Amino acid sequence: MKTKSGLFPILSILLIVSVVTIATDTAFAQDFEDDDRTKKKTDNEKKIEDKKTENEKQREELELDREKLRENLNELTEKYEEKLREIKEKYQKEIDELSEKNRQSLKKSEERKENLEEKSEKIQERLKAKSPQLDSRTQKILEKIDDGDYMGKKLGSSKTTNTYELAFNSVSASAISNKSETSIMSGKMIFTTYDSSKSNLKLELESCSISVGDIPYVCGYGKARTASSGDFGTKNSLIIIAFLEDDLAEELHSTLKIFLDADIPITQIEQSELSILGPQSKLAHLWFLDGTATLTKIVSDTTDDINNFSDDSNDITNNEIPAELTENMDITGN
């Protein structure tokens, strides 16, 4: 009994020691876990702080890069704008100089045109004054001019207004009285549309300046119209007739007659070389003409639709030319 009684206290003490040991171990383990959690938390906070610091540094670097980029862009923009200003100033200067040249050229052209028109008017006045001395056929033509019938009826309904320039390139002039005597004809004629259709064209002479050798001529009246030179009815020919005056002696001469052939219809020409046909092309009773000329349409202003010409006795078809274009008029000054 004593032995059993003596064991109980020992067992109780062992039990208590075990419980204390377990409690101590548990507390120690709990403290360790708490320390580990604290350390991890501290490490995470440090990482977060380091990341923030790195991000802030990257933002600062990025802002610096952006600032440099803006500065470079502003510098490039200023250089570009300066270069653009220089280019604009350069071309504006060239445009101004070209415009001034064009104005001067236009002014000279207008003055020259006015001078030619003034001379043409004087020729017209002298023709009227000489009318009683001229043959009956020439008088009838002058009467048509006075009555406004010289250009004939308008058969097309088009209100198209074109200006044509006929420049003589290389035209040989052979004396009618002596074919061994030759010279060069040069100059130009300016026409405007009097009447037109899709295939026909009638032009009114506005002004001209022609020279044969050293002798200059000025036109008084004149006109031109299309004709067919082939068998297919294509209007690829142009027939011109005009009154001329010796610009030096102011002596009236016979008409200038020029027959031209083109490779395409005259109404389709923008700029084309035409052949002057000889010997039917001639200047008054003095020169046969042969060579080439360039026809250029220099102004176009269409305000209405174009209808076809109707064929009648006034039209030039199948190589038929009205009498007033083929009459051999001799208008020699006294």
C-alpha positions in Angstrom: 0.0 0.0 0.0 2.8 2.3 0.8 4.4 1.5 -2.5 1.2 2.3 -4.4 0.8 5.5 -2.4 4.3 6.5 -3.1 3.8 6.0 -6.9 0.9 8.2 -7.2 2.8 11.4 -6.3 5.6 10.4 -8.6 3.2 9.8 -11.5 1.5 13.1 -10.7 4.8 14.9 -10.8 5.7 13.2 -14.1 2.4 14.1 -15.6 2.7 17.7 -14.5 6.3 17.9 -15.9 5.0 16.4 -19.2 2.2 18.9 -19.4 4.5 21.8 -18.7 7.0 20.5 -21.2 4.3 20.2 -23.9 3.0 23.6 -23.0 6.5 25.0 -23.2 7.1 23.3 -26.5 3.8 24.6 -27.9 4.6 28.1 -26.7 8.0 27.9 -28.2 6.6 26.7 -31.5 4.0 29.4 -31.5 6.7 32.0 -30.8 8.7 30.6 -33.7 5.8 30.7 -36.1 5.1 34.3 -34.9 8.7 35.3 -35.5 8.6 33.6 -39.0 5.4 35.4 -40.0 6.9 38.7 -38.7 10.0 38.1 -40.8 8.0 37.2 -43.9 5.9 40.3 -43.4 8.9 42.4 -43.0 10.5 40.9 -46.1 7.3 41.5 -48.2 7.1 45.0 -47.0 10.7 45.5 -47.9 10.1 44.0 -51.4 7.1 46.3 -51.9 9.0 49.3 -50.8 11.9 48.3 -53.1 9.5 47.9 -55.9 7.9 51.3 -55.3 11.4 52.8 -55.2 12.3 51.1 -58.5 9.0 52.1 -60.1 9.5 55.7 -59.0 13.0 55.6 -60.4 11.6 54.3 -63.7 8.9 57.0 -63.8 11.6 59.6 -63.3 13.7 58.2 -66.0 10.7 57.9 -68.3 9.8 61.5 -67.7 13.3 62.6 -68.4 13.2 60.6 -71.7 9.8 62.2 -72.6 11.2 65.7 -71.8 14.2 65.0 -74.1 11.9 63.7 -76.8 9.8 66.8 -76.5 12.9 69.0 -76.8 14.1 67.1 -79.8 10.7 67.2 -81.4 10.4 70.9 -80.8 13.9 71.5 -82.2 13.1 69.4 -85.3 9.7 71.2 -85.7 11.4 74.6 -85.5 14.0 73.5 -88.1 11.3 72.1 -90.4 9.2 75.2 -90.1 12.2 77.4 -90.8 13.1 75.3 -93.8 9.5 75.4 -94.9 9.5 79.2 -94.6 12.6 79.4 -96.7 11.1 77.2 -99.4 7.9 79.1 -99.4 9.8 82.4 -99.6 12.0 81.1 -102.4 9.0 79.8 -104.4 6.9 82.8 -103.7 9.7 85.0 -105.0 9.9 82.8 -108.1 6.2 83.0 -108.5 6.2 86.8 -108.1 9.0 87.1 -110.6 7.2 84.7 -113.0 3.9 86.6 -112.5 5.7 89.9 -113.2 7.3 88.4 -116.3 3.9 87.1 -117.4 2.3 90.5 -116.7 5.0 92.2 -118.8 4.6 89.5 -121.5 0.9 89.8 -121.4 1.1 93.6 -121.5 3.5 93.5 -124.5 1.2 90.9 -126.2 -1.9 93.1 -125.6 0.0 96.2 -126.8 1.1 94.3 -129.9 -2.4 93.0 -130.5 -3.9 96.5 -130.1 -1.3 97.8 -132.5 -2.2 95.1 -135.0 -5.9 95.7 -134.5 -5.4 99.4 -135.0 -3.5 98.7 -138.2 -6.3 96.3 -139.3 -8.9 99.0 -138.7 -6.8 101.5 -140.8 -6.6 98.9 -143.6 -10.4 98.4 -143.4 -10.9 102.2 -143.7 -8.6 102.4 -146.7 -10.4 99.5 -148.3 -13.7 101.3 -147.9 -12.2 104.5 -149.3 -10.9 102.6 -152.4 -14.2 100.7 -152.9 -15.2 102.7 -156.0 -11.9 101.8 -157.7 -12.2 98.1 -157.0 -13.8 95.4 -159.3 -17.4 94.5 -158.7 -16.7 91.2 -157.0 -14.4 92.9 -154.5 -17.0 95.6 -153.9 -19.6 93.0 -153.2 -17.3 91.4 -150.6 -16.8 94.8 -149.0 -20.5 95.4 -148.9 -20.9 92.0 -147.1 -18.3 93.2 -144.6 -20.2 96.5 -144.0 -23.5 94.6 -143.7 -22.0 92.1 -141.3 -22.5 89.2 -143.7 -18.9 88.6 -144.5 -18.6 85.5 -142.2 -21.8 84.0 -143.4 -24.6 82.3 -141.5 -24.0 80.5 -138.2 -25.1 76.9 -138.8 -24.2 75.5 -135.4 -25.9 76.4 -132.1 -22.6 76.2 -130.1 -21.5 79.2 -128.1 -18.0 77.7 -127.9 -15.3 80.4 -128.1 -11.8 79.2 -128.9 -8.7 81.2 -129.9 -6.3 79.6 -132.4 -2.8 80.7 -133.3 -1.3 79.7 -136.6 2.5 80.1 -136.5 4.5 79.7 -139.7 7.5 77.5 -139.1 9.4 76.9 -142.4 7.5 78.4 -145.3 9.2 78.9 -148.7 7.9 81.8 -150.8 8.7 81.5 -154.5 8.1 84.6 -156.7 5.2 84.1 -159.0 6.8 86.1 -161.7 10.2 84.3 -161.3 10.2 81.0 -159.6 14.0 81.1 -159.2 13.5 84.0 -156.8 12.8 82.6 -153.3 12.4 84.0 -149.8 11.1 82.9 -146.4 7.7 83.7 -145.0 7.3 83.9 -141.2 4.8 85.2 -138.7 1.5 84.3 -137.1 -2.2 84.7 -137.5 -4.7 84.8 -134.6 -8.3 83.5 -135.1 -11.3 83.2 -132.9 -14.2 80.8 -133.3 -17.1 82.3 -135.3 -19.1 79.0 -135.7 -18.5 75.4 -134.8 -19.9 71.9 -134.6 -18.6 68.5 -133.9 -16.9 68.3 -137.4 -17.0 71.8 -138.8 -15.3 75.0 -137.8 -15.4 78.6 -139.1 -12.8 81.1 -137.8 -12.7 84.8 -137.9 -9.3 86.5 -138.2 -8.5 88.8 -135.3 -5.0 89.9 -136.2 -1.9 88.8 -138.0 1.7 89.8 -138.7 3.5 88.2 -141.6 6.8 88.9 -143.2 8.2 87.7 -146.5 11.9 88.5 -146.5 12.2 92.1 -145.3 8.7 93.0 -146.2 6.2 93.0 -143.3 2.4 92.6 -143.9 -0.6 93.3 -141.7 -4.1 91.7 -142.2 -7.2 93.7 -142.5 -10.0 91.2 -142.9 -9.8 87.4 -142.9 -11.5 84.1 -142.2 -10.9 80.4 -142.3 -13.0 77.3 -142.4 -12.6 73.5 -142.5 -12.8 71.4 -145.6 -12.3 67.7 -146.6 -9.2 66.9 -148.6 -9.9 63.1 -148.9 -12.7 60.8 -150.0 -14.0 60.1 -146.5 -15.5 63.5 -145.7 -13.2 64.1 -142.7 -12.6 67.8 -142.2 -8.9 67.7 -141.9 -8.1 70.8 -144.1 -8.3 74.5 -143.3 -8.7 77.2 -146.0 -7.7 80.7 -145.1 -8.3 83.9 -147.0 -7.3 87.4 -145.8 -6.8 91.0 -147.1 -3.1 92.1 -146.7 -1.3 95.4 -146.7 2.4 96.1 -147.0 3.2 97.5 -143.6 6.0 99.7 -144.9 4.5 101.1 -148.1 0.9 100.9 -146.8 0.0 99.5 -150.1 -3.0 97.2 -150.4 -2.5 93.9 -152.1 -4.5 90.9 -153.2 -5.7 88.4 -150.6 -3.6 85.9 -148.8 -4.8 82.4 -149.6 -3.5 79.4 -147.6 -4.6 75.8 -148.0 -3.6 73.6 -145.0 -3.8 69.8 -144.5 -3.6 68.0 -141.1 -3.4 64.3 -140.1 -6.5 64.6 -137.9 -9.7 66.6 -138.1 -9.2 70.3 -137.5 -11.8 70.3 -134.7 -9.7 67.8 -132.7 -6.5 69.8 -132.8 -4.9 71.1 -129.6 -1.6 71.7 -131.2 -0.5 70.1 -134.5 1.7 70.7 -137.5 -0.1 71.3 -140.8 1.2 71.2 -144.4 0.8 74.3 -146.6 -0.2 73.1 -150.0 1.3 74.7 -153.1 0.9 76.1 -155.6 -2.7 77.0 -154.6 -1.4 78.7 -151.4 -0.2 82.2 -152.3 0.4 85.7 -151.0 -1.4 88.1 -153.3 -0.1 88.0 -156.9 3.5 88.0 -155.6 4.4 84.7 -153.9 3.6 81.0 -154.1 3.8 79.4 -150.6 4.9 76.0 -149.6 6.0 74.5 -146.2 4.5 73.9 -142.7 2.6 75.8 -140.0 1.6 74.9 -136.4 -2.0 75.4 -135.4 -2.5 75.8 -131.6 -5.8 76.1 -129.7 -4.7 78.5 -126.9 -8.1 79.4 -125.2 -11.2 77.4 -124.7 -14.5 78.5 -123.2 -17.6 76.4 -123.8 -20.9 77.6 -122.6 -23.4 75.6 -124.7 -23.9 72.2 -126.4 -22.7 71.7 -129.9 -24.9 70.6 -132.8 -23.8 69.5 -136.2 -23.7 71.9 -139.1 -26.4 71.2 -141.6 -25.1 70.9 -145.2 -26.1 73.7 -147.5 -24.5 75.8 -150.2 -22.5 77.9 -147.7 -20.7 74.9 -146.3 -17.4 73.5 -147.5 -17.8 69.8 -148.3 -16.3 67.4 -150.7 -13.6 69.9 -151.7 -16.2 72.5 -152.8 -15.1 76.0 -151.8 -17.5 79.0 -151.9 -16.8 81.5 -154.7 -15.9 84.3 -152.3 -13.0 82.2 -151.0 -11.6 81.5 -154.5 -12.1 84.8 -156.3 -8.8 86.2 -157.6 -9.2 89.7 -156.1 -6.6 92.2 -157.1 -6.6 95.1 -154.6 -3.6 97.1 -155.6 -3.1 100.5 -154.1 -2.6 103.4 -156.4 
